[in-house]
Amino acid sequence: MRKPTALALVVGLVATLAGFGVRPPVPRLTARHTGDAELAATVRAAVADPAGLRGLAVAVLADGRVRTAGLGDREPGGAPVEPGTPFEIGSVTKGLTGMLLARRIAAGAVRADDPLSATLPRLGGPTAEVTLDELASHRSGLPRLALGPTDLPGMWWANLTAGNPYGRWDADRIVSAAAHETPGDGRGRVDYSNVGMALLGQALAAQAGASYPALLDREVLRPTGLDRTVVATDADGLPAGRATGTRAGGRAADPWLGSGYAPAGIGVWSTAEDLARLVGALLAGTAPGAEATTARFTEDDRNRVGYGWFTTRYGDHEVVWHNGGTGGFRAYVGFERATGRGVVVLGNTDRDVDPIGLRLLGIDGDAVDDEGIPLDGWVGAALALGFSFLGGVSLLRTVRRMPDRLSLAPTAAWALLYLGVGHRLGDWSVVPGWLWPFGVGLSAAGLVAAAYRWRELPTISGAPPRKRLASLAGSALVAVPLLVAVVA
């Protein structure tokens, strides 16, 4: 056994070294910048760790002056980010939907206490009695998402593979799903709901006899001069020159598209320059529906909410804000009325940018906490480590048990597939990417050992052939979607 063992060790070492050449690529904010160089330097100083970030577009409003800068790259090896580069803004859109409600109330088209049954007659069930201001302030008692049992696997799979979870959700499907929901005991208490804000936007659009994108453009975007802000309900509506979204672990993310959840932040793109205009108009009180930013309801001792906008106290500072997150983007928009200072931070990975925005507002110290590792980050870390090493360990164990070829062949195939799963689906911003090549070396050593044993093994032994083949077929059914996830 000395010769094959030595050969396996040598091949494992060579494979490990080769693996470093294709190890998982983790985004990192590069030294490139555009726009205001001084602001770009200030932003870099506000970034605790550049790993997991690829590009940032930033605007700061202070002392009656607007400064903008772009940092890093739009995509791997691509053009630099500019202040006018479009980013997905996610739930920042909820603030725009809240402004749309305030605008429609001021115009006398709707009332704050109108139930959904008055603006969206086709909606049935208990949800129809929820009022517009309850939806706008997250006090509807509706869940975060309205999902049936058949929706959960697709939503989970899309999130796992950085796909688009909302493509099948149009306005009719949102209304149908909401009709089967019952506002819970939390009605009247602030509890964040994406489906609630989506219903609000769809109800306002239905009452106005327009689509949500058309109504928002007419009532809020154009009057504020946001001519680079678009609601893309399909791929044809995506803006030119946009940034590419990326998971912090390095995997490219599909744009989130879907007309049903658009009022909650799906498919909405904007720029740091556009959102700076929005913040300036909100500070001046000239934006249509600006009163949506007025805090009306209390969440806890630090947080209050208006129509789609939150107000949070940080020591002596009180900030009006909203953030946003999609599959490959993060956004933060905030301003402080007392100082007249405002900030926009857009990022094209799924790493939180809120702490950067708060630091740029002058809020430092214990009040600013960088995002810890969220649950999906721990899941990604488990995928990274578990799958990268599981295949090699399993293969070596199988070889030592002296199996038959019917056991050894699929185990060898799984060893290769697990490496791909770990590489593609793991979060390598949580786990160091240099660990993955060691999984490659382990699997390579196992493959050499398996090849050496192959000739002396029987084709099949042990359990009845029919049972073994059925087990092999079941294994293949699991392997196929994983292979799709790796290749896609």
C-alpha positions in Angstrom: 0.0 0.0 0.0 3.0 2.3 0.3 3.2 3.1 -3.4 -0.5 4.0 -3.9 -0.5 5.9 -0.6 2.5 8.0 -1.7 1.0 8.6 -5.1 -2.3 9.7 -3.6 -0.4 12.1 -1.3 1.6 13.6 -4.2 -1.5 14.0 -6.4 -3.4 15.5 -3.5 -0.7 18.0 -3.0 -0.5 19.0 -6.7 -4.3 19.3 -6.8 -4.3 21.5 -3.8 -1.7 23.8 -5.4 -3.7 23.8 -8.6 -6.9 24.6 -6.7 -5.5 27.9 -5.5 -5.7 29.0 -9.2 -9.4 28.5 -9.3 -10.4 29.1 -5.6 -13.7 31.0 -5.0 -13.4 34.6 -6.0 -14.4 36.9 -3.1 -15.3 40.5 -4.1 -13.1 43.2 -2.7 -13.4 46.9 -3.1 -10.7 48.1 -5.4 -8.7 51.3 -5.4 -10.6 52.8 -8.4 -12.7 55.8 -7.9 -14.7 58.4 -9.9 -16.3 61.7 -8.9 -15.2 63.6 -5.8 -11.8 62.2 -4.8 -12.0 63.6 -1.3 -15.4 62.0 -0.7 -14.1 58.7 -2.1 -11.3 58.8 0.5 -13.8 59.6 3.3 -15.9 56.6 2.2 -12.9 54.3 2.3 -12.2 55.4 5.8 -15.8 54.6 6.7 -15.5 51.0 5.4 -14.4 48.7 8.2 -13.4 45.9 5.9 -13.3 46.1 2.0 -13.7 42.3 1.7 -17.2 41.3 0.5 -17.7 44.7 -1.3 -17.1 45.2 -5.0 -18.4 48.7 -5.8 -20.1 51.6 -4.1 -21.9 54.7 -5.4 -22.2 57.4 -2.7 -23.7 60.9 -2.3 -23.4 63.2 0.7 -25.5 66.3 1.2 -24.1 68.8 3.7 -23.9 72.6 4.0 -26.1 73.1 1.0 -23.7 71.1 -1.2 -24.1 67.7 -2.9 -21.0 65.6 -3.4 -20.9 62.3 -5.2 -18.4 59.5 -5.8 -18.0 56.0 -7.2 -15.7 53.4 -5.8 -14.6 50.0 -7.1 -16.1 48.1 -10.0 -19.5 47.6 -11.6 -18.7 43.9 -12.2 -15.6 41.7 -12.0 -12.9 43.3 -14.1 -15.4 45.7 -15.5 -15.9 49.5 -15.7 -15.5 51.6 -12.6 -18.6 52.6 -10.6 -19.7 56.1 -11.3 -22.2 58.3 -9.3 -24.6 57.8 -12.2 -24.3 54.0 -12.3 -27.7 52.3 -11.8 -28.1 49.9 -8.8 -31.0 47.9 -7.5 -32.3 49.8 -4.5 -34.6 47.1 -3.1 -36.8 48.3 -0.2 -35.7 51.9 -0.4 -38.7 51.8 -2.9 -41.0 51.4 0.1 -40.2 55.0 0.9 -41.3 56.0 -2.6 -44.5 54.0 -2.2 -45.2 55.8 1.1 -44.7 59.1 -0.7 -47.1 58.0 -3.4 -49.7 57.4 -0.7 -49.1 60.8 0.9 -49.4 62.4 -2.6 -52.7 60.6 -3.3 -54.1 61.6 0.1 -53.1 65.3 -0.5 -54.8 65.1 -3.9 -58.0 63.8 -2.3 -57.9 60.6 -4.3 -57.8 58.4 -1.2 -58.0 58.7 2.5 -55.5 57.2 5.0 -58.2 55.2 6.7 -59.6 53.8 3.5 -59.8 50.0 3.7 -58.3 47.9 0.8 -61.9 47.0 -0.1 -62.4 50.6 -1.2 -59.4 50.8 -3.5 -58.9 47.1 -4.4 -62.5 45.7 -4.7 -61.3 42.4 -6.1 -59.5 41.5 -2.9 -61.5 39.3 -0.7 -61.2 37.9 2.8 -60.2 39.6 6.1 -57.2 41.4 4.5 -59.7 43.6 2.6 -60.4 45.5 5.8 -56.8 46.5 6.4 -56.4 50.3 5.9 -53.9 52.1 3.6 -52.1 53.7 6.5 -51.7 50.4 8.3 -50.1 49.0 5.1 -47.8 52.0 4.7 -46.6 51.8 8.4 -46.2 48.0 8.6 -49.1 47.8 11.1 -51.3 45.6 9.0 -50.7 42.3 10.9 -49.8 40.7 7.5 -46.8 38.4 7.3 -43.5 39.4 5.7 -44.4 37.4 2.6 -47.6 35.7 1.4 -46.3 32.3 0.5 -48.2 29.0 0.1 -46.5 25.6 0.7 -45.8 25.2 -3.0 -44.0 28.6 -3.1 -41.5 27.8 -0.4 -39.2 25.4 -2.3 -38.9 27.8 -5.3 -38.2 30.8 -3.1 -35.6 28.8 -1.1 -34.0 27.5 -4.3 -33.8 31.0 -5.9 -32.2 32.4 -2.7 -29.7 29.6 -2.5 -28.6 29.9 -6.1 -28.8 33.7 -6.3 -31.7 33.6 -8.7 -34.9 35.7 -9.0 -37.5 34.6 -6.4 -40.2 37.0 -7.6 -40.4 36.4 -11.4 -43.8 34.6 -11.1 -45.4 37.2 -8.9 -47.6 39.7 -10.8 -50.3 41.9 -9.3 -53.1 39.3 -9.6 -51.0 36.7 -7.8 -50.2 39.1 -4.9 -53.9 39.9 -4.5 -54.9 36.2 -4.7 -52.3 35.3 -2.1 -53.3 38.1 0.2 -56.9 37.1 0.1 -55.9 33.9 1.9 -54.1 35.7 4.7 -55.7 36.8 7.9 -54.1 39.8 9.7 -52.7 38.4 13.0 -52.8 39.6 16.5 -50.0 41.9 15.7 -52.3 44.2 13.7 -51.7 47.8 15.0 -48.1 47.0 16.0 -45.2 47.7 13.7 -44.1 44.5 12.1 -42.3 44.7 8.7 -44.3 43.3 5.8 -43.3 43.2 2.2 -46.7 41.9 1.0 -48.4 44.7 2.9 -46.4 47.4 1.0 -46.9 45.5 -2.3 -50.6 45.5 -1.7 -50.5 49.2 -0.9 -48.8 50.1 -4.2 -51.1 47.8 -6.2 -54.2 49.3 -4.5 -53.1 52.9 -5.3 -52.5 51.9 -8.9 -55.9 50.1 -9.2 -57.7 53.1 -7.8 -55.9 55.4 -10.2 -56.5 53.1 -13.2 -52.8 52.8 -13.9 -49.9 50.4 -13.4 -47.8 50.9 -10.4 -44.7 51.9 -12.4 -46.7 54.4 -14.5 -48.3 55.9 -11.4 -45.1 56.2 -9.4 -43.4 57.9 -12.4 -46.2 60.4 -12.9 -46.8 61.3 -9.2 -43.3 61.0 -7.6 -40.4 60.3 -9.9 -40.8 62.9 -12.7 -41.9 65.8 -10.3 -38.8 65.2 -8.2 -36.5 64.9 -11.3 -35.6 61.3 -10.8 -35.1 60.6 -14.5 -32.7 57.7 -13.9 -34.9 55.8 -11.5 -36.9 53.0 -13.2 -39.2 50.2 -12.3 -38.1 47.2 -14.4 -40.9 44.5 -14.4 -39.0 42.4 -17.0 -35.5 42.1 -18.4 -36.3 44.6 -21.2 -36.7 47.3 -18.7 -33.3 47.0 -17.1 -31.2 50.2 -17.3 -28.1 50.4 -19.5 -24.7 50.7 -17.8 -26.1 49.1 -14.6 -23.9 47.4 -12.0 -23.9 43.7 -11.7 -25.1 42.2 -8.4 -22.9 39.7 -6.6 -23.2 37.7 -3.4 -20.5 38.6 -0.9 -19.2 35.1 -1.4 -18.5 35.9 -5.1 -21.4 34.4 -7.0 -23.2 36.7 -9.5 -26.8 37.3 -8.7 -29.7 37.6 -11.1 -31.7 40.8 -11.1 -34.9 40.6 -9.1 -37.8 41.2 -11.4 -41.6 40.9 -10.8 -44.4 43.4 -11.2 -46.4 42.2 -8.2 -43.8 43.0 -5.5 -42.5 46.1 -7.3 -44.0 48.6 -4.8 -42.1 46.7 -2.1 -38.8 47.1 -4.0 -38.5 44.4 -6.7 -37.1 45.5 -10.0 -36.4 49.1 -9.0 -33.1 50.7 -10.0 -31.7 54.2 -9.3 -28.4 56.1 -9.0 -26.7 57.9 -6.2 -27.2 61.1 -8.1 -31.0 60.6 -8.4 -31.4 59.6 -4.8 -29.4 62.6 -3.7 -32.0 64.7 -5.5 -34.7 62.9 -3.6 -33.0 63.4 -0.2 -32.5 67.1 -1.0 -36.2 67.5 -1.9 -37.3 65.7 1.2 -35.1 67.9 3.4 -36.5 71.0 1.7 -40.1 69.6 2.0 -40.6 70.1 -1.8 -40.8 66.5 -2.8 -44.3 65.3 -3.6 -45.5 63.2 -0.7 -42.7 64.5 1.5 -45.0 64.2 4.6 -44.6 60.5 4.3 -41.3 60.9 6.2 -43.0 62.3 9.2 -43.0 59.7 12.0 -46.5 58.8 13.0 -46.4 55.5 14.9 -44.0 54.1 17.6 -42.2 50.9 17.1 -40.0 51.0 20.3 -38.1 53.4 22.4 -35.7 54.3 19.5 -37.8 53.7 16.4 -40.8 55.3 14.8 -42.4 54.9 11.4 -44.2 57.1 8.9 -45.4 56.1 5.5 -42.7 53.7 4.4 -39.9 55.7 6.2 -38.3 54.9 9.5 -37.0 57.4 12.1 -34.4 56.2 14.5 -32.6 57.9 17.3 -28.8 57.4 17.7 -27.9 59.3 20.9 -28.4 63.0 20.0 -29.1 62.2 16.3 -32.4 61.5 14.8 -32.2 59.9 11.3 -35.0 59.4 8.8 -34.0 56.4 6.6 -34.7 53.3 4.7 -32.4 50.6 3.4 -32.8 48.0 0.8 -31.4 44.5 -0.1 -31.9 42.2 -3.1 -30.0 39.1 -4.2 -26.8 41.0 -5.1 -27.3 44.6 -3.9 -27.6 46.7 -0.8 -28.7 50.4 -0.4 -29.0 52.9 2.4 -30.7 56.4 2.2 -30.9 58.6 5.3 -31.0 62.2 6.4 -31.1 64.2 9.6 -33.4 67.2 9.6 -31.6 69.0 12.5 -28.3 69.2 10.6 -29.6 69.2 7.0 -27.2 66.3 6.3 -28.2 63.4 4.0 -26.5 60.4 2.5 -27.0 57.7 -0.1 -24.9 54.5 -0.3 -25.4 51.9 -2.9 -23.4 48.7 -3.1 -23.4 45.8 -5.7 -22.9 42.9 -3.3 -25.2 41.6 -0.6 -23.0 43.0 2.2 -24.7 45.6 4.4 -23.9 49.3 3.7 -25.9 50.8 6.6 -22.9 51.3 8.8 -21.1 53.2 6.0 -24.1 55.5 5.6 -24.4 56.2 9.3 -20.7 57.0 9.6 -21.0 59.4 6.7 -23.9 61.1 8.6 -21.5 61.7 11.5 -22.8 58.9 13.7 -19.9 57.0 15.2 -19.0 54.9 18.2 -21.3 52.4 19.8 -24.3 53.6 17.9 -22.9 52.2 14.6 -22.7 48.4 14.6 -21.3 46.6 11.6 -23.6 43.8 10.5 -22.7 40.6 12.1 -22.9 37.3 10.2 -26.6 36.8 9.4 -28.2 33.4 9.3 -27.8 33.0 5.6 -24.1 33.8 6.0 -23.8 30.9 8.5 -25.7 28.7 6.1 -23.3 29.7 3.3 -20.3 29.0 5.6 -21.7 25.6 6.3 -22.1 24.9 2.6 -18.6 26.2 1.9 -16.8 24.0 4.4 -19.2 21.0 4.5 -19.4 20.4 0.8 -15.8 21.2 0.0 -14.5 18.5 2.4 -17.4 16.1 2.6 -16.8 14.5 -0.7 -13.1 13.7 -0.2 -13.7 12.4 3.4 -16.6 10.2 2.2 -14.6 8.8 -0.7 -11.6 7.9 1.4 -13.8 6.2 3.9 -15.6 4.2 1.1 -12.2 3.1 -0.3 -11.1 1.8 3.2 -14.3 -0.2 3.6 -13.4 -2.3 0.5 -16.8 -1.8 -1.3 -17.9 -2.9 -4.7 -17.7 -0.8 -7.9 -21.4 0.2 -7.6 -20.6 1.9 -4.3 -17.3 3.4 -5.3 -18.3 5.0 -8.6 -21.2 7.2 -7.3 -19.1 8.2 -4.3 -16.3 9.4 -6.6 -18.8 11.3 -8.6 -20.3 12.9 -5.5 -16.8 13.9 -4.4 -16.4 16.0 -7.5 -20.0 17.4 -7.3 -19.5 18.4 -3.7 -16.5 20.5 -4.6 -18.6 22.4 -7.2 -21.4 22.9 -4.7 -19.0 24.2 -2.1 -17.3 26.5 -4.6 -20.5 27.9 -6.1 -23.0 28.0 -3.2 -20.7 28.6 -0.2 -20.2 32.0 1.3 -16.5 32.5 1.0 -16.7 36.0 2.6 -17.4 34.2 5.9 -15.0 31.3 5.3 -11.5 32.0 3.9 -11.4 31.0 0.2 -8.0 29.5 0.5 -9.5 26.5 2.4 -11.3 25.3 -0.7 -8.2 24.0 -2.5 -7.5 21.7 0.4 -10.8 20.1 -0.3 -9.7 19.7 -3.9 -6.5 17.9 -2.7 -8.5 15.6 -0.4 -10.9 14.6 -3.2 -8.0 14.1 -5.6 -6.2 11.8 -3.1 -9.4 9.9 -2.7 -9.9 9.5 -6.5 -6.3 8.1 -6.8 -7.0 5.6 -4.1 -10.3 4.6 -5.7 -8.7 4.1 -9.1 -6.0 1.9 -7.5 -8.6 -0.3 -5.8 -11.0 -0.4 -8.8 -9.6 -3.6 -10.5 -9.8 -5.8 -7.5 -13.4 -4.9 -6.6 -16.5 -6.9 -7.7 -19.1 -5.0 -9.6 -21.8 -5.5 -7.0 -21.9 -7.3 -3.6 -23.9 -7.2 -0.4 -27.5 -6.1 -0.6 -29.8 -7.4 -3.4 -29.0 -5.7 -6.8 -32.5 -4.3 -7.1 -32.2 -2.5 -3.8 -28.8 -1.2 -4.6 -29.9 0.1 -8.0 -32.9 1.8 -6.4 -30.6 3.6 -3.9 -28.4 4.7 -6.8 -31.4 6.1 -8.7 -32.5 8.1 -5.6 -29.0 9.4 -5.2 -29.1 10.6 -8.9 -32.4 12.4 -8.3 -30.7 14.5 -5.6 -27.5 15.0 -7.6 -29.2 16.4 -10.7 -30.6 19.6 -9.1 -27.3 20.1 -7.3 -25.5 19.8 -10.6 -27.9 22.3 -12.2 -27.2 24.7 -9.3 -23.4 24.4 -9.8 -23.5 24.8 -13.6 -26.2 27.6 -13.8 
